[in-house]
Amino acid sequence: MKVIGLTGGIGMGKSTAAGAFKRARIPVFDADATVHVLQSPGGRALKPIEAAFPGSTVDGKVDRTRLSRISRL
């Protein structure tokens, strides 16, 4: 089995390419979607992220702006 990694910056067409793969019945793993689930309310990554970066979670989810600011300190 071949595994292809699809990377690129914002607006480079990654979602469009992934959609074409899906329509062709080629399995697609969306790492961004997985990260959002892990960091959403009840997500398994919340406690470890808060432990490593205190104050980075608000209302039971990761506050990406705060996490960015705290992680640069």
C-alpha positions as CSV (number, residue, x, y, z in Angstrom):
1,M,0.0,0.0,0.0
2,K,1.2,3.5,-0.8
3,V,0.7,6.3,1.6
4,I,0.8,9.9,0.3
5,G,1.1,12.9,2.5
6,L,-0.7,16.1,1.4
7,T,0.8,19.3,2.8
8,G,0.8,22.9,2.0
9,G,0.0,26.4,3.3
10,I,-3.4,28.1,3.6
11,G,-5.2,28.3,0.3
12,M,-3.0,25.8,-1.5
13,G,-5.9,23.4,-2.4
14,K,-5.4,20.6,0.2
15,S,-9.1,20.3,0.9
16,T,-9.9,20.3,-2.8
17,A,-7.3,17.6,-3.4
18,A,-8.6,15.6,-0.4
19,G,-12.1,15.9,-1.8
20,A,-11.0,14.5,-5.1
21,F,-9.4,11.6,-3.4
22,K,-12.6,10.9,-1.4
23,R,-14.7,11.0,-4.5
24,A,-12.3,8.5,-6.1
25,R,-12.9,6.3,-3.0
26,I,-9.3,6.8,-1.9
27,P,-9.1,6.8,1.9
28,V,-8.2,10.2,3.4
29,F,-7.0,10.8,7.0
30,D,-7.6,14.5,8.0
31,A,-5.2,15.2,10.8
32,D,-6.7,18.7,11.3
33,A,-10.1,17.2,12.0
34,T,-8.6,14.7,14.4
35,V,-6.8,17.5,16.3
36,H,-10.0,19.5,16.6
37,V,-11.8,16.5,18.1
38,L,-9.0,15.9,20.6
39,Q,-9.0,19.6,21.6
40,S,-12.8,20.1,21.7
41,P,-14.9,19.9,24.9
42,G,-14.3,16.4,26.4
43,G,-11.4,15.8,24.1
44,R,-8.6,13.5,25.3
45,A,-5.9,16.2,24.7
46,L,-7.4,18.8,27.0
47,K,-5.9,17.7,30.3
48,P,-2.4,17.2,29.0
49,I,-2.4,20.5,27.1
50,E,-3.7,22.4,30.2
51,A,-1.1,20.6,32.4
52,A,1.7,21.6,30.0
53,F,0.4,25.1,29.3
54,P,-1.7,26.3,32.3
55,G,-4.4,28.8,31.3
56,S,-4.6,27.6,27.7
57,T,-8.1,26.0,28.0
58,V,-11.3,28.0,28.5
59,D,-14.8,26.6,29.0
60,G,-13.6,23.1,28.5
61,K,-11.8,23.6,25.2
62,V,-8.4,24.8,23.9
63,D,-8.2,28.5,23.3
64,R,-5.8,28.5,20.4
65,T,-4.9,32.2,20.8
66,R,-4.0,31.7,24.5
67,L,-2.1,28.5,23.7
68,S,-0.1,30.3,21.1
69,R,0.7,33.2,23.4
70,I,1.6,30.9,26.4
71,S,3.7,28.5,24.3
72,R,5.9,31.4,23.2
73,L,6.8,32.3,26.8
